[in-house]
Amino acid sequence: MRTFPSMRQKFSVYQLLKRQLANRHSAQYDTSREGQLRAVAHRLGMDYNEFEDYSSRPLLSEFNLFKSGRNRTITNILKKTEDNFDTKLQIFDYRFETGYGKSKRTYNQTVFFVQSKNLALPEFSMEPESIFDKIASYVFGRQDIDFERFPKFSGNYLLTGDDEAYIRFMMNEELLHFFSSNRGWYMEGINFYLIFYKINTRFKAKSIKQFYEQGKGVYESMAKEMKWEPLNLKTTK
């Protein structure tokens, strides 16, 4: 006697096929980004790794960005060395999660990271300044390092750190001009290490070259002992 699958069995098969198609679509999307970034890395003279080797994790652990959330992953790493291996430049995708249940949120961003003996940075943090930050500075005296000659920068960003005099020295006019006209950036520095990014912004492959040039331009502006020519810092779209 011929038997026919029940409605429950049919639904289970349907759900399985649906998941397989979704996974295949996701894999194709990731492969597409991987392929594009491999090509970008080649054009920039950088090496490419799809997954991290965890060698950079200890260097990143002191940055606020890498203390946030859980399920932290680093993928799509572009990297190169310069200055007789004294400088290591990286660009990578970083993902983490916050909250649970309906409050769960996933953050994806592309990060520029430099490790260089040419840097001797004070510990500092720069982020877009919200109305709540302005109130906290005014009412509670929260630190915010402002520059009278650059009111747009001071209005756009919250800049903090223990060594205010050194931070003011570090933030030269080229940087202040750039950030005055380009909003939304985050930047953190500690000694030989600097990160530069926009929170929850994963740049498309076509924008990585420009992002790399911006990050490298910021780094070179801060490198005290380097001889460099000012770069044309453009806005990433």
N, C-alpha and C positions, 0 to 999 in steps of 0.2 A: 504494500500500500504506500502510495507516494505521500510524503509529508511536506508541508510548506512552513517556512520560517514564520514565527510569530511576529506581531507588531513590535514587541520589545526587542527581539533579535534584529529586526530590520532597523530599528532606531539605533541600536548599539553599533551596527555596521556603518550606518550613516555618520554617527558621531566619530567613529574611528577614521573614516575616510576624510571627514572634515578636518580633523586634527592633523592628519598626514599632509593634506594640501596646505594647511596653514603653516606647518613646519617647513614644508618645501619652499613656500613663498618667502618665509623669513630667512631661510638659508640662502636663497637666491639674492635677497636684498643685501644680506651681510657680505656675500661673496662679491656682489657688485661694488660695494664700498671698499672692500679689501682690494679688489683689482684696481680701482681708481686710485687708491692711496699708494699702492705699489708703484704705479706710474708716476705719481707726484714725487714720491721718494726718489725715484730714479732721476727725475729732472732736477731735483734739488741736491743731488749727490749724497743722499742719505740712505742708510740701511732701513729695512722694514721688517718688523716682526708682528705677526697677528696677535700673539699673546705675550704678556710680560714674563720676564724671568725672575721677578721679585728682587732683583739686585738694587732697584731704586727705592723700594718701599721704606727702608730705614731712613733714607735721605728726605723723604716726603712726609714722614710721620709727624713732624713738628708743625706743619702748616695747618691752619684752621680748616681748609678745604678737606683735608684727608683725615680729620678727626670727626667729621660729620657723618651721621647715619650709620648704615650697616650694609652688608652685601656689596662691599666696595670692589670694583673690578677695573683693571686697566687693560685696554686692547688697542690694536692698530697703532703701534709705536713706530715713529719715524725718528731716527737718531743719527748723529754724526759727531766727530771730534775735531777740534781745531786747536791751534796754538800749541803744537807739539804735545797733544793730548792733555793740555792744561784746561781745556774748555770742552764740556760735553753738552750738546744741545739736543733736546727731545721735544717732540709733539706727540700727544696721545689722546685717545678718548678715555674719559673717566666717568664711571657710573656708580651711583649709590642710592640707597633708599632711606626714607624717613617715614615715621608714623606706621600705624597698623590699621587694618580693616578699611573703612571708608576714608580714613585720614591718610592712608598710605600714598606716598608720592615718590616718583622716581626722577632723579636728576641726571641728565646726560650733558657733558660738556667736553670741549676740546681744550687741552691745557698745553701751554708752552712752558717748558722747564729747562733751566740752565744751571749747571754746576761748573763754576769757574774759579780758578785761583786769581783771576783778575778782579774779582769782586771782594769787597770787605764791607758788607752791608750791615747796617743796624737792624735789629729786629723790628719790622714794621708791617702794617696792614693798610691797604687802601681799598675802599669799596664805595659803590654809589651811596650817596647820602639821602636818606628818606626824611620825611617830615618828622617822624618820631625821633630820629637821630638829632635833628635840629632842636627839637623841644628838650631832649635830654641834655644837650650841650648848654642850652640857655638856662634851663631850670636847675639842673643838677650839676652843672659844671663838667660834664663829660668831655674828655679830651677830644679836640679836633684841630689839627694843625692847618691853619689857613694862611693864605698868601695875599697880602693887601693888593699887590700889583696884578693879581690874577683872580678877580672875583668870580669868574665863571668856574674856574677849577674849584675854588673854595665852596661854591654853591652846589657843585655837582658831586663832590667826593668827601667822604669821611676818611681822614688820614690820621693814623694813630701809631704810637711807638714810644718807648721810654726815652730814647736819646733824641730829643726834639731838634737840637742844634745840628746834629749829624744828618738827620732826616731832611732838614731844610737845605743842607749843603748838597745832599744826594739828588734832590728834586730840582734839577737845573731848568733853565728857561725852555729848552727844547721840549722836555717832558711836560712842563706846565702848559706850554702852548698846545701840545698834542692832546692832552687830557681835557683841556678847556673846551676843545671843539669835538671831542669824541667821548660820549657818555657810555656808561654801562660796564666799564671795565673793573676787574678785580686784580689786585696785585699784592703779593706777599714776598718778603725777603728775610733771610736769616743767614748772615755771614757769607758763605760761598754760594748760596742757593737763592734762586728767584723763580717764582711762578707768575703767570700772566694768563688771564682767561676771562670769559663772561659766563656767569653762572647759568646753568641749564641751557647753554648754547653749544650745540655740536655743529661745527662749521662743515659745510659741504666741501667735497674734494676740490672743487674749482676755486675755493676761497683759501685753501691751506697755504699756498705760496705767499699770498698777501699777509695772512696771519703770521707766518714764519718771519717775514720781513719786518713786520711790526714788532713782534716779540724780540727779534734780534736787535732791532733799533733801540728798543727800551733798554735791553741788556747793555749794549755798547755805550749808551748815554751814561750808564751808572758805573761802567768799568773805569775806575779811577786812573789806572796806569796804562790804559790802552790808547793808542793813537788811532783815531777813527774819523771818518768823514760823516757829517750829518746825513741821515737817510731821509728819503721822502716818505713820511709816515702817512699812509692813506687809510680811509675808513673802510673796514671790512663790511661787505653787504651780506 
